[in-house]
Amino acid sequence: REPGLTAIAVIIIQTIGQFALFTYISPLLTTVSGIELGVVPWLLLLFGVGSTIGVLTGGRLADWKLMASLTGILALQVVVYLLMIPFAPMPWVMGGLVLLWGALGFAFGSPAQTRILINTKDAPLLASSLIPSSFNIAMAFGAWFGGSLIDHGSSYAVLPWIGAVTAALATVVSAISWSRERQKLQTKPA
């Protein structure tokens, strides 16, 4: 039960940061990166391409090494968010980071969902309904949180910081859960 709950926590924490930024990606790209508004849809297309690559890759990684993949993907998200902070004013670099961000932002979903479903075999329908609910609640809260910061005078440039902090927290939760799971496997009697 605990691994499923921590996977739900990972989904919520990560998605809050992702959607605090994604909701306001257009103003970030136009005001901070200096990208023309007409180019933003092309960058969103690039994000979508990255997302598709991420979903396909995340599924394969979940089948290969579930917890190593989940924790590693989350840690790489931290790196991408941290790179966005100094490179946000550089349009070409941001284009590449948007692609990577899309890929990593959607690659974590398959391992997280697999972890939930593997650990909730006694209630698969309930678990299946909790997954999209977790994403939706986190998306709404992330958009509200990002908007609240902007409404209170923060620059759009603060949004990658939210992503970095939430991805780091999700990485820690995933790593702790993975460590506990390995400890339980080592202490099980033969």
C-alpha positions in Angstrom: 0.0 0.0 0.0 2.7 2.5 0.9 4.5 2.3 -2.5 1.2 3.1 -4.2 0.6 6.1 -1.9 4.1 7.5 -2.4 3.7 7.1 -6.2 0.5 9.2 -5.9 2.4 11.8 -3.9 5.2 11.8 -6.5 2.5 12.5 -9.2 1.0 15.3 -7.3 4.2 17.0 -6.3 5.8 16.8 -9.7 2.7 17.9 -11.6 2.2 21.0 -9.4 5.6 22.3 -10.5 5.2 21.3 -14.1 1.8 23.0 -14.5 2.8 26.1 -12.5 5.2 26.7 -15.4 3.3 25.1 -18.3 0.2 27.2 -17.6 2.3 30.4 -18.1 4.8 29.1 -20.6 3.7 31.5 -23.3 4.3 34.7 -21.3 7.6 33.3 -20.0 8.8 32.7 -23.5 7.6 36.1 -24.8 8.6 38.3 -21.8 11.7 36.5 -20.4 13.0 34.7 -23.5 12.1 37.4 -25.9 10.5 35.0 -28.3 7.9 36.4 -30.7 4.3 35.4 -30.0 4.0 33.8 -33.4 6.8 31.4 -32.6 5.3 30.1 -29.3 2.9 27.6 -31.0 6.0 26.0 -32.7 7.7 25.7 -29.3 4.5 24.2 -27.9 4.6 21.7 -30.8 8.2 21.0 -29.8 7.0 20.4 -26.3 4.4 18.0 -27.7 7.0 16.1 -29.7 9.1 15.8 -26.5 6.0 14.6 -24.6 5.3 11.9 -27.1 9.0 10.7 -27.0 8.7 10.8 -23.2 5.6 8.7 -23.0 7.1 6.1 -25.2 10.4 6.1 -23.5 8.9 6.2 -20.0 6.9 3.0 -20.7 9.9 1.1 -21.8 12.0 2.3 -18.9 9.2 1.3 -16.5 9.4 -2.2 -17.9 13.1 -2.2 -17.6 13.9 -0.9 -14.1 10.9 0.7 -12.5 12.2 2.6 -9.5 15.6 3.5 -11.0 13.7 4.9 -14.0 11.2 6.9 -12.0 13.8 8.4 -9.6 16.3 9.1 -12.5 13.7 10.8 -14.6 12.6 13.0 -11.7 16.3 13.9 -11.0 16.8 14.8 -14.6 13.7 17.1 -14.4 15.4 19.0 -11.6 18.4 19.5 -13.9 16.3 20.8 -16.8 14.4 23.3 -14.5 17.7 24.5 -13.0 19.0 25.0 -16.6 15.9 27.1 -17.4 16.7 29.6 -14.7 19.9 31.0 -16.2 19.1 30.2 -19.8 15.5 31.5 -20.0 16.7 34.7 -21.7 18.3 32.7 -24.5 15.6 31.7 -27.0 17.5 28.9 -28.8 18.5 27.3 -25.6 15.0 27.5 -24.2 13.7 25.8 -27.4 16.0 22.8 -26.6 15.0 22.9 -23.0 11.3 22.9 -23.8 11.8 19.8 -25.9 13.7 18.1 -23.0 11.2 19.3 -20.4 8.3 17.9 -22.4 10.1 14.5 -22.7 11.0 14.3 -19.1 7.7 15.7 -17.9 5.8 12.9 -19.5 8.3 10.1 -19.2 7.8 9.9 -15.4 4.1 9.2 -15.8 4.4 5.5 -16.9 6.7 4.5 -14.1 4.6 6.3 -11.5 1.4 4.8 -12.7 2.9 1.3 -13.0 4.1 1.6 -9.5 0.6 2.4 -8.3 -1.0 -0.4 -10.2 1.5 -3.0 -9.2 1.0 -2.1 -5.5 -2.7 -1.9 -5.5 -3.7 -5.3 -7.0 -6.4 -5.7 -4.4 -8.2 -2.5 -5.6 -7.2 -1.9 -9.2 -10.3 0.1 -10.2 -9.9 2.5 -7.2 -6.2 2.9 -8.0 -7.0 3.5 -11.7 -9.4 6.3 -10.7 -7.0 7.9 -8.3 -4.3 8.3 -11.0 -6.1 10.8 -13.2 -7.6 12.5 -10.1 -4.1 13.0 -8.8 -2.9 14.6 -12.0 -6.0 16.8 -12.3 -5.9 18.1 -8.8 -2.1 18.8 -9.2 -2.6 20.6 -12.5 -5.3 22.9 -11.0 -3.2 23.6 -7.9 -0.1 24.2 -10.0 -1.8 26.6 -12.3 -3.4 28.4 -9.3 -0.1 28.6 -7.4 1.9 29.9 -10.4 -0.8 32.5 -11.1 -0.9 33.6 -7.5 2.8 34.3 -7.5 2.5 36.3 -10.7 -0.6 38.2 -9.3 1.5 39.1 -6.3 4.3 40.6 -8.3 6.6 37.7 -9.1 8.3 37.6 -12.5 7.5 34.7 -14.9 11.2 33.9 -14.4 10.3 32.5 -10.9 8.3 29.6 -12.4 11.2 27.3 -13.3 12.2 27.5 -9.6 8.8 26.0 -8.6 9.5 23.2 -11.1 13.0 22.6 -9.7 11.7 22.6 -6.1 8.8 20.3 -6.7 10.8 17.9 -8.9 13.5 17.8 -6.2 10.8 16.9 -3.6 9.3 14.3 -5.9 12.8 12.8 -6.4 13.4 12.6 -2.7 10.0 10.9 -2.1 10.7 8.4 -4.9 14.2 7.7 -3.6 13.1 7.2 0.0 10.3 4.8 -1.2 12.7 2.9 -3.4 15.1 2.6 -0.5 12.4 1.3 1.9 11.3 -1.2 -0.7 14.9 -2.5 -1.1 15.3 -2.7 2.7 12.1 -4.8 3.0 13.3 -7.2 0.3 16.6 -7.6 2.1 15.0 -8.3 5.5 12.4 -10.8 4.2 13.0 -14.3 5.4 14.0 -16.8 2.7 
